[in-house]
Amino acid sequence: MELRQLEYFVAVAEEGSFTKGARRVRVAQSAVSATIQKLERELGLPVFAREAAGVTLTDAGAALLPEARGLLSAERRARDTVDQVRGGLRGTIRIGTLTSIGVRPASRGLMVVDLPQVLGRFHVTHPLVTFQLRTSPRGTAGHLESIVADELDMALVGAYSHPDRVKLHHLGTVPWCFVCPRRHRLADATSVSLEDLADETFVDFPPGWGNRTMTDRAFAGIGIVRNVPFEAADQETAVGLVRNGLGVTLAPRAGNEDDEALSVIDIADESLRLPIAVATASDRQPSAATTALLAAILRAAGKKDAAAEVQAHR
């Protein structure tokens, strides 16, 4: 069994198709298919069930997947150790990102940290390090699961809690505001309470996203069950639905305050401040490149003790 076979197997398994898996490893689909077939012959069992809609793991494939990920992770760490001796950081960092974190057009400043800027500066000083940026349809919950499964090296998350095998490096908090159309009954208010919003129709992110968990928890804490008929996995869509009269939403002020069709109003409740963090694995050693990038992100967020926190993580 070769590491290349395992790399192609993991890529196809995670992407759900041979075409997408081949694109991810930058190899012709025919070569990926042939390599997987050779792996199956060596194992004596199929690892994928081929179907018209894509591929799914067989029982043998499901059993192999965590072992394959572990072997590939060990191989990356071994290469990283040699690279440190040779001089210079190398390797690929798999990063989970959230659509609501970073710089937004027309905003007055950063919500927490400018990730594209951090990556750009990091690339200048470490040109041999590459990045794979991934989003998750399940938001923070999906990223935390991917950290545990060794599918990601780090992820930006909005989280109040985390699995035992994950460590959160706190970056800051983002206050959420009430966003409604200009013609709404509360549009001219300077501040609102959660009780004021009890009868509203909401547009919100799907369950599993950090901000959805935060808002559900806040309303449940005062005994309010919200009406949330509309869900959107990005703020532009959510705000667009609000702009067109389908409901109201909760969102950061940055990026929304200059929209003439909307009112952005403070909420008098400290529970609606979303903690933003970088999630990493607590049960395995990060690569030198991952450690260096984590330190850069913490410094960009204004963490003066970034070096000490990163050293403690190692």
Salt bridges, closest charged atoms under 4 A:
GLU2 OE1 - ARG4 NH2 2.94
GLU2 OE2 - LYS38 NZ 3.81
GLU14 OE1 - ARG24 NH2 2.58
GLU14 OE2 - ARG69 NE 3.11
GLU14 OE1 - ARG134 NH1 3.95
GLU15 OE2 - ARG24 NH1 3.16
GLU40 OE2 - ARG50 NH1 2.75
GLU75 OE2 - ARG79 NE 2.22
ASP83 OD1 - ARG86 NH2 2.33
ASP83 OD1 - ARG90 NE 3.66
GLU145 OE1 - ARG138 NH1 2.82
ASP150 OD2 - ARG76 NH2 3.86
ASP150 OD1 - ARG94 NH2 2.98
ASP150 OD1 - ARG284 NE 3.15
GLU151 OE2 - ARG69 NH2 2.38
ASP153 OD1 - ARG94 NH2 2.91
GLU200 OE1 - HIS184 NE2 2.93
GLU200 OE2 - ARG185 NH2 2.80
ASP204 OD2 - ARG226 NH2 2.77
ASP216 OD2 - ARG212 NE 2.97
ASP216 OD1 - ARG226 NH2 2.84
GLU231 OE2 - ARG212 NH1 3.31
GLU236 OE2 - ARG104 NH2 3.14
GLU257 OE2 - ARG108 NE 3.44
ASP259 OD2 - ARG243 NH2 2.68
ASP266 OD1 - ARG253 NH2 2.65
ASP283 OD2 - ARG165 NE 2.64
ASP283 OD1 - ARG284 NH1 3.81
GLU309 OE2 - HIS169 ND1 2.76
